[in-house]
């Protein structure tokens, strides 16, 4: 076994070609997890026994001449809001602290069917509500680039797992930036696919019109390989829809961007962006231009200005409805009371953390009689305006280049007691979810401080492959995200 980091594509080829065994690869991944977890707290559950059994099965498949799949022996981490049969799925909450689902999420089934090995469930903001991964029943996650800082959220554990070299691929969910923002903070690539492009069946819902499952990786080729596996319609998810079958890996290996029109969002630089992040936009634009793209400035002023208040009306409203199922009667935490109402109040009071309670209360308020039209209906109208603004931009651009985050990762505790300050870190990612578009964080380098810079690429619906192709060009120029700490498998 090589001691340096190995990509998913390299692992799969080596395992299928009998150059190494899946058991060796998974064992090395588990060793790294054991060494780093006391410092990072990126995982809630390590699935060592199930992972080694799965790896041994793959090795038997290879030995008998069978096809182990395109992700043969690749260790993967999945966010702990994706159901895993017989393995607890907590959503980072006391409410589901000991809940073992009776089924696997669709993407878990698909990954394992492609030969991947799930080695752990990642830590996260409770019920995916947060931008720091500090709001977890199981303690905060540390950023592998600087453990005094947050990894972003809510998929911070998945991003940290990839950045630290636990695994080459991890899955997260993105409701308002929860893949792209932690990817930027941890210095890896992160993709939110088009809404409906990847099945959400078995994803514990936060805001159903916004949630989307997507991957993290340290290479664009690995990102593309994962998308080739998980992209597609699932009849169990009524929101899923497949428009053709993109060839993501082919686009990553042979990107074709000449003549592509790239719209650059520059209007929020002054007083909003940290200077190195603004420079990353200019540098990425230069690279794409040198590769044959045509460049033009575009405006998304309405989307970025009104996206934040729009999102924080719509998403809490949907969350308050989705989380009503956690009532202490059917599954999850139950606190005894003299009657059902007392039981309900005690269970929800004890089971939910402060951030979740804040959003449930906000959502219940905006949906209440007398306020529904003033808040929720108005937010839906604003959402249509955001979609229309993106449509206007994409009439003259094939891809939009813009920031992912306004600042470098902040220090733990910086926004204790200031939730609005935390919410503002998703300023540039929220509109993409509201419009149902694909968006990708692409790593562009490390500052002298060791903190990462990145850019965000956004494409029209069902044009996810354009993001992969542009990202491959940017990665070729700026290099791959390095493993944050120590030796990898």
C-alpha positions, 0 to 999 in steps of 0.5 A: 500500500502506498502511504501518500493520499490515493484518489477514489479513481486510483483506489478503484482501479487498484482494487479491481486490478488486484494491486491492493485489497479493499480490506487494506484500503479500508483498514488504512482509512479506519486507522487514520480516523482513529488517529485524527478523530480525538482532534477533529470530531468529524464523525458521529459513528464509525462503521468499522465492522460493517466496513471491513465485512463489505471490503472482504465481500468486494475482495471475494468478488474480485477474486472470483472474476466478478465486477466490483463496480466503478468505486471498488473498495473506495472508503466513503463517509456519509452525512448522518442525516442519510439513513443506514440500515441498522446503523444509527442515524442521529441527524446530530440530535438528541431526538434521534440519538439512538434511532436505527433506520430499517432501510438504507437511503437511496444514495447509500444503496447506490454507492454500495452497489457501485463497490464503495465502502461506507466507513462512517457517519459524519457529524453535522449541525443538528437536523442540518440547521447551521453554518458552523457544525457547532450545533450538534448533540455530539459536540463541534467539528474542528476544521482540519486546516486550523482546529481553532476554526469551524469547518462550516456547516451543516455538512462540516463533518463530511468536508472535514473527513475529506480534507483530513484524508479519512476518505477521498469522497464524502456525501453531504446535503445542501439546503442553503449552502451546506455542501459548498460553504464547508467545502470552501472553509475546509479547502476541498471541492463540493458540489450541490447538484441540480434539485432533483438530479440525485435521489433524496429518498432516505435523507431526513428532510429539513426543507423539502423544496431546497434539500439536495444530496451531493459529494465532496472530493479532493479531485475533480475526477473523483467528483465526476466519478461519484456523480456518474454513480449517484446521478439519476431518477429514483421512482421513490423520490417524487422530486427526482427527474433525469434529463439525459445522462451526463458523462461527468468523468469524460468531462473531467478528463477532457474538459471542453470549455472553449467558447463557453460564456462565463458571467462574473459576479463582481458587484459584492467585492467592496466591503463584503469579501475578504481580499484573497477571496476576491482575488480568487475570482479574478484569478479563476476568471483569467484561467477560464479566459485563457482556456477559451471562455468568453468573459463578461460581468453580470449582476445578481444583485436582487438574488444576493440582496433578497436571498437571505431573508427569503430563505430564512422564511421559506426554509424554517416554514418547511422545517417546522412542518417536516419536524412535526413528526418528531412527537415522541409517539412513534420513534426517537426520543420519548419523555414521559408525561401525564398526558400526550400534550405534556409528553409532546412538550417535554420530548420536543423541549429536551430533544431539540437544540436551541438552533432547531427550536429557533427555526421551528418557532420562526417557521410556525410564526410565518405560517400562522394565521394573519402572518402567512400572506405577509411573510410566507406568500411574499417570500414565495414571490421573491423566490420567483424573482430570484429564479427570473434573475438567474434566467436573465443571466443565463440568457447571456452566460453558460456558467456564472463565476461568483464567491462561495463565502464572504470570509475565511472560516471563523473561529469557534464561538465567534457567533455564539448568541449571534445567529444572524451573523452566522446566517450571513456566511451563506449569503452567496449560496442561498440563492442557488438553492432557491432557484434549484440550480447546480453549484460547485465550490472549487478549491483555488489554493491556500493562503500563507496562513494555511486557510483555503481560497475558493470560487463558486460556479453556478450553471442552469438547471441540468447543466451540472457537467459544465461545472465539472468541466470548468472546475477541471480547468481551474484545478489544472491551474491551481492544483488539487486540495492537499490533505490537511494533516499527516499521512493518508492511505 
